[in-house]
Amino acid sequence: MLHFRKVTERDFIQIDAYYREYANWIYSGAHRICDYAPGTIKMWHQAYDMEYAFLGNNLYFSAVFDVGSPRSYLYPLGPDDKEALSALREHIQEKGSGKLSVVPQECVGIVEEVFEREHIIENSLRAERAWADYIYLKRDFENPTGRKHHRQKNLINRFVRENPEYTCEAIYEKNAPQVLAYFQKYALRNSDTSPVDGLEFPAVCRILQAPDFYGMQGMLLRTEGEICGFTIGEVYKDTVFVHVEKADKERAGAFQVLSRDFQRSIAGAALYVNREEDLGLEGLRQSKLSYGPIRLDYKYTVEIQYAKNTDKSSKTLFL
């Protein structure tokens, strides 16, 4: 039986320990969806009222993604997909219905098998383009070359030419308050443009108030000694997840230089970069496409409905 409890900052140690112990079974398939990265859970746990549960060797998360909407269950993590999904199916059967979100495309088949197609609400299995993650090769940020990255390289060259004294430095406890002050001013200058902007602000502020506690890596960009951009992300297994990236829009090439130098600063065996979704915003979509993604990782949702049973004998038919 699954017993969910709210994710709090006190739970970060236990969740991090799970990600270390079961790393062989997390991101072991084709997808590199950002929602399962440990930093994503920490960053958004309050905004989406996230809950978690352990059962056997498996870890489960649930979230409320939209105000007034029912709680969604994320695809479970662990070494045995079918066992984990079967436990989640029993949990949903007890409730009579439920919604699965952030289902990797490669896992749709096993979801249909375990939950059985007759219990899947018609036309509820879908993936929205706006919420697909953009996946890139890390080397394309470190050294953008060729026609595919021509625009990116030109913008970098322009920024370096116009700001020859620019510097990049890692974000840590000492300079984080400066980045926080920059971000607060940045947020005032830029009105809400996406469904998550209002939720993102307090989440980013919490990270900048305690970057080491959140286990993030970050970099700030300065011109003439003043901060003009910053980025925050994390490395898990072979992927760099870029959770936050802000820069002065009037400085051509600032985003590109920040992205390049941040990826260059990350040592180790990471091969991929996940720059998350475009949220259906045309400008953001064109920007993400300009970096030359190698693919989009789609996230499926599916709604499950079981017959409601009031007596114990009929209930056992579904267990």
HELIX and SHEET records of a PDB file:
HELIX    1   1 GLU A    9  ASP A   11  5                                   3    
HELIX    2   2 PHE A   12  GLU A   21  1                                  10    
HELIX    3   3 ALA A   23  TRP A   25  5                                   3    
HELIX    4   4 CYS A   34  TYR A   36  5                                   3    
HELIX    5   5 PRO A   38  TRP A   44  1                                   7    
HELIX    6   6 ASP A   81  LYS A   95  1                                  15    
HELIX    7   7 GLN A  105  CYS A  107  5                                   3    
HELIX    8   8 VAL A  108  PHE A  115  1                                   8    
HELIX    9   9 ARG A  117  HIS A  119  5                                   3    
HELIX   10  10 ARG A  129  TRP A  131  5                                   3    
HELIX   11  11 LYS A  138  GLU A  142  1                                   5    
HELIX   12  12 ARG A  147  HIS A  149  5                                   3    
HELIX   13  13 HIS A  150  GLU A  162  1                                  13    
HELIX   14  14 ALA A  176  ARG A  189  1                                  14    
HELIX   15  15 ASP A  197  GLN A  209  1                                  13    
HELIX   16  16 PRO A  211  TYR A  214  1                                   4    
HELIX   17  17 ALA A  254  SER A  265  1                                  12    
HELIX   18  18 GLU A  282  SER A  290  1                                   9    
HELIX   19  19 LYS A  312  LYS A  315  1                                   4    
HELIX   20  20 THR A  316  PHE A  318  5                                   3    
SHEET    1   A 7 ARG A   5  LYS A   6  0                                        
SHEET    2   A 7 GLU A  51  LEU A  55 -1                                        
SHEET    3   A 7 ASN A  58  ALA A  63 -1                                        
SHEET    4   A 7 SER A  72  LEU A  74 -1                                        
SHEET    5   A 7 SER A  97  PRO A 104  1                                        
SHEET    6   A 7 LYS A 299  GLN A 305 -1                                        
SHEET    7   A 7 ARG A 126  ALA A 127 -1                                        
SHEET    1   B 7 THR A 167  ALA A 170  0                                        
SHEET    2   B 7 GLN A 217  THR A 223 -1                                        
SHEET    3   B 7 GLU A 226  TYR A 236 -1                                        
SHEET    4   B 7 THR A 239  ALA A 247 -1                                        
SHEET    5   B 7 TYR A 272  ASN A 274  1                                        
SHEET    6   B 7 ASP A 133  LEU A 137 -1                                        
SHEET    7   B 7 ARG A 295  ASP A 297 -1                                        
END                                                                             
